[in-house]
């Protein structure tokens, strides 16, 4: 079994190409016909972290719909099957097996690391929240100037709220996996001042051509969806997958897709000069930079001067 994982930046969101098994010469490639390429996804479509999964899939589908309307890749349309794992470790094996039964060509658009043994136990969220107070007191006693929080919004928001209620306001930082827009909604005023590193520019900066394209395609294919960081990441994930498929050529194989993605060097994503995709056989992270943002007035705003966000 070949299992390779591709992502970008420091984000926990991954392109997550998982090649389920090697192609055998002379046999048909699973999930590939003359007219279609079948892609599978497991992500949190239900449960407390559903915002992360549903928005990733929505953004990905917007890009794939655009590609399909333009004729697909080498004449093949891309069809995405997405199943729910609720970001629950107990459900990941069953979700993976469902996709294997569908004989998908490759897997993509996972939230988190799909083969990881440990996920955050979303089903126990209420118990976790009750335990937050003691953890806050322990960390507070160490008198840190900054605290890094890694988790989805429903985990991070209670920490912010309870910390502020205790009068403790260090510089809190999170990564894009938190789902910035969901965090702002859940934490309300307590999200103010948190720094979140993003792997895509803010979705309102339409001077970037891919952000503008994302906004147009989201409005076209999913008019009721609201733009956000997570679905923009899904859109760029899909762009990366499609670029790999194009480079793999008409005689598509899983190994060819791996080589295609690993041949992407200094690829202009249309997201700014610092966000160029760069892969190799040994480097699968994609981006070497992140964009620091700080929540101001209910919106994540990019910044470059850290002195403007440090705790006073």
N, C-alpha and C positions, 0 to 999 in steps of 0.2 A: 504494500500500500504506500502510495506517495502522498504525503501530507505537507503542503507548503502554505505559508500564510504571508499575505502581503497587506501592508497598511500604509499610512502616511503620518509623519510627524510623531508627536508624543501621545496622540489620541488613542483611546481604547477602541474607537471605532476602526474597523478593519475592512479593507477590500475583501479579506478573508477568503482568498481562493484556496479551496481545499480540493485537491485532485483525489478522487475517491479510490481509484485503482488505475494501474497502468494499462494503456491500450495494447492490445495484442495484434501484431501485424497480421493482416488478412481478415481480421474480424471487424465488424461494424463498430464505430465508436459510440458508446452509450450516450444518449441525449442529443445526438446529431443526425439530422436527416438532410436531404437536399433543400428543404424549405425552412428548417427550424433548428434552433439551438436551445436546449432546455437548461435553465439555471435554477438552482434551488437555494432557499434561504430558511434558516431558523432564527427567530428573534422574538423579542418581547412584544407580541401583538396584544396581549392581555395582561392584567395584573398591574401592580403599582408602577412598574417601569415601562408601561406600554408606550408612552410618548417617545421613548428612544427608539423602539422597534418600528412602530407604525410610521414615524416620520422618516426614518432611514429608508424604509421600503418605498414610501411615497416619492421621495426625492429620486431614488434609483429608477422607479417606474417612469417618472417624468422624462428622464433622459433616454431610457430604453424605448419609450413610445415615440420619441422624436426620431431615434435611429430607425425604428421600424417603419415609420411613415416615409422615411427617405429611402426605403428599400432594404433595410437591414444590413448585415455584414456579409459580403460576398453572396448576396441574394437570399440569405437566411434571416428570418425574423427571430428575435430573441423573446423567449417566453419565460417569465419568472414565476416559480411556484414558491409561495412563502407560507410557512407554518409557524405556529406559536410554540415557544418554549417557556414563556412567562419569565424569562431570566431566572429559571428555577433549575438547579442542578439535577433534580430528580426527573425532569422532563427532557433533558438534552439527548439522552440515548434514544428515546422513542422518536423524537423529532428527526434526528439524524437517520434512523432506520426507515422512517417514512419517505425521506428523500431518496434513499438508496433503492427502495422499492419502485420509485418513479423513474429510476435509471437516469438521473440528471447527469449532464455533462460535467458541471462544476458547481461549487457552492460559493455564494457571495452574500454580502450585506448582512453579516452577523453582527450582533451587538455584544461586545466583549469577546472573549476567546472561546469559541464553541467547543473545543476539545479539552478545556481546562476542567480539572476535577472540582475546583471550588468556584462557585458563584456567590454573590451576596444573597443570603436567604430572604428573599422578598416576602415569602409567606409569613415570616416571623417579624415583620416590620414593626408591629405594635410593641412587641417585647423589646426590640432593639431600642425603640424610642424611650421606653421606660428606663433603659440602662444608660442613656445618654448623659444624664445629670452627673453620675459618678465619674464617668470618663472625662467630662469637661473639667470637673474639679481636679482630677489627677493631672491633666495637661496644664491647666491654669497654674497649678502649684510650681511648675517648672519655669514659669515666667518667660515663655517664648515671645519673641517679637512678631513671629509669623507662624501660622498654622495651615498646613496643606490638608485639604479634605478631598478624598477620592471616593466617589460613589455617585449614585443617581440622585436626582433632586429630592425624592421622598426620604432619603437618608440624610442628605446634607442640610436641607431646610430646617429640620428640628434642632440640629446642632447650632445653627446660626441663631435661631429664636431663643433657645435656652441660654446660650452664651450671653447674648445681649440682655436677656432678662436678669442675668446675674451681674450685669454691669461690666462684663468682660468683652472688650472689643480690640483684640489684636488684628493684625492684617490677615484675613482669611484668603486662601487661594484654592482654586480647584482647576481641574482640566476639563476639556470640552465634553467628556463623557457625562458630566453632570446634567447636560441638557439645559443650557443657559436660560432659555425662554421658559422652560418648565420650572426651573429653580426660582426665577423672578416671580412667577405666578404663585408658587407654593410658599415662598418665604416672605413675599410682600416687601414692606419697608426694610426688613432685616437682611435682604439681599444687597442693599445699598453698600457700596464700597468693596464688595468681594471681587477679587481678581480672578478671571478665568482665562486660561490660555486656549486659544482657538487654532484649529488647523485649516480653517477657511476664513476669509474676510467676513465682516458683518454682511448679512444678506441685504442690507439697505444701501450698500456702496456699489451702485450700479455702474460706476465708471469702470469697474472691472468687467470685461466682456463676458466672462463665464457667469458672473453673478447676474448680469442683465439677461443672459440667455436662460438661466435657471428661473428667473422671475417670469419671463415670457412663457416658458414651457409649463411651469406650475399653474399659471393662470389658464393656459390652454387646455391642459389635460385634467387638472384637478382644481377647478375654479373655486371650490369651497375651502381649499386648504390655505392656511396662513403661512407665509414664508418664515423660516426659522433656521438657526444654525444647523440643526440635526438633518433636516431634509436637504439642505445644501451640501452637507457632507455626503449624504447618500447619492446625490446627483453627481458629485465628483468621483465617488467610488465607481459608479456606473461608467463614467467617462474613461476611467482607468481600465476597467474590464474590457470595454469595447475597443480601446486602443490595443490591448493585448490580443484580442480576437482578430483584429485587422492584420496585425503583424504576424499572426500564426498562419495566415494564408487560407486558401480555398480548401486544401486537403487538411481539414482541421483534426488535430489530435490534442489530447491533454498535455502531452509533452511539448507540443508546438505552442500551446497557450503559455506554458511556463516560460519557454524561451522568448516568446513574444513580449511578455511583461518584463522579463529580465533584460530585454534589449532597449527598454525605455530609458533614455539618458537625457537630462536637461530638457525635459519636455515642458513646453510652455502651456500651462493649464488655463491661462487667462485669468489668474487670480492675483497677479502682481509679480514683480521681479524676484521676490524671495521664495515664492512657492512654485518651484519647478520640480516635476517628478523625476526621480533618479533612482533606478533599480540596478541590481546586478545579481549574479548568482549567490553572492554572499551578503548582499544588503537589500533587505525587503521593506525598509521603513518608508521609502518614498520621498517624504519631505524632510529637510534638515532644519526647518525653522517653524516656529509657532508665532501666533499673533497675540500678544497680551492685551486683554480688554479689562475694563473695570465697569461695574454696574453703577451708573449715574442716572438718577431720575427714571428708574425702571427700564433702562436700556444699556446693553453692553457696548461700551465705547472704546475704540483702540487708543493706546497711549504708547509713548516711547520713553518718557521721563519717569523713572520709578519714584523719584522724590515726591511726585504729585499724588501717589497712592499709599505711601507708607503711613502706618498708624501714628497718630499724634498723641 
